């Protein structure tokens, strides 16, 4: 191939990872194709000739039913999904205009995947091995995950007395010292004690007189073991973090201790021992740091969210115990149940509360006063602990959601029988119920009855399918994302409502069709594959897409915690690499394809 072709491929990942000589050799394996506008390059289900790369022109990718999944342009590849699976096309590709394509034969593609890790990672969309051992939580964490970002600093000419006052005010044990905006040194509590108090240096003098000049620094990309080794070798407890010559943070022995101590088990233990709401809130305030640590240690999203949900469950049960201690034993058996992300065991760093009370049918009108007070104590306590009140009032404090079991049976029977939007919305929420504290049997019986009745009502199932399509992936034209165009979240995508929620909604529909009691999204997807509701190929694609989207969401929140920002679900695509954007968009395409399959009332192709 001509030299300009080598240059073209050198600008595309993962070809850019190859040595120039090997890339030149690879170029000889590609075959050039000139495709006229309107021509079908391959159809769904056909055996693929190989991997296609767009050199010039636009290509439209369609699903089995002709729905548009994506528009590709120069530098985009297509066909890899089918090649990585069984060699048959998982979509249809059509030239939207005259195109020049490069075709890498299927055998060569497979050999390339086997020979090069970068290619395998890229075209497998970065899927990890769930059974792979986890990295050590501290020694392999990046300094960027451990450090305190934006540290308090002072200038070199700051009086020692003022520097000491600043340290006391900010409750820090060290201050990086700047000269003309650049890091010049560091002063610590030990310097104050040894040099000023014990050494007799005048506290009105400049802090430059007692600081350690040219201190040891680390980059954000360094790992926890680098910190440990440096501190032990140099007998220091504070290390500034510098990137591109600029101070970006500081890592201390306290940061290391906190990273080791703030495990979910420690937090659960502290919650179980808390004596009041203030004590509980002090523990839940550590959840963002825990999330940052867990993500930084390489844990999968489903592990992180399960651990964070366990903390919410513990808080809830502790509040129930506090309420009973104040009010006395409950007059009849009850169950406090959670729905939403807590019900699915998928809580992240930001969550409101969604809960209800299911009471034994022996509850009298007089007993309701007790449960009204219990619900208020628990709900107020959850709010104080950071689980804010539900904007839609989906809480046990709402009399509608604090009822005997017989009433709940009537609720579900009515929702299944009706066709109005409220019934669909409530069903979507309440099908995610999970018992947290009390008599679990109250919910078990209700779920068994409801799943059976709902699955047999084809109209209700169809309505639930339609409801599951209301949240769509943020896909724009020409390989881009449909970001918010204005407002507070301009140029971002919503990784919750347009990312994980579409998959959560599909999982709920699959669970209904297969009569699965599971409420966790991953468990529902896996159960649906086992039950034949979705094919192994389609189901695995959706599971992989969900894992990537959910992991991206958590990593976004972990970055916000590290930067001292409020945690949310709105991520600017520009904040992640081309590699991540490419695979995130591919994941959204999979979700759209599965939504289309569900909406057409057919199974998903393997």
Secondary structure, 3 states (H helix, E strand, C coil): CCHHHHHHHHCCCCHHHCCHHHHHHHHCCEEEEEECCCCEEECCCCECCEEEEEEECCEEEECCCCCEEEEECCCCEECHHHHHHCCECCCEEEECCCEEEEEEEHHHHHHHHHHCHHHHHHHCCCCCCCCCCCCCCCCCCEHHHHCEECCCEEECCCEHHHHHHHHHHHCCCEEEEEECCEEEEEEEHHHHHHHHHCCCCCCCCEHHHCCEECCCEECCCCEHHHHHHHHHHHCCCEEEEEECCEEEEEEEHHHHHHHHHCCHHHHHHHHHHCCCHHHHHHHHCCHHHHHHHHHHCCCCHHHHHHHHHHHHHHHHHHHHHHHHHHHCCCCCCEEEEECHHHHCCCCCCCCECCEEEEECCCCCCCCHHHHHHHHHHHHHHHHHCCCECCCCCCCCCCHHHEEEHHHHHHHHHHHHHCCCHHHHHHHHHHCCCEEEEECCHHHHHHHHHHHHHHHHCHHHHHHHHHHHCCCCCCECCCCCECCCCCCCCCCCEECHHHHHHHHHHHHHHHHHHHCCCCCCHHHHHHHHHHHCCCCHHHHHHHHHHHHHHHHHHHHHHHHHHHCCCCCCCEECHHHCCHHHHHHHHHHHHHHHHHHHHHHCCCCCCC
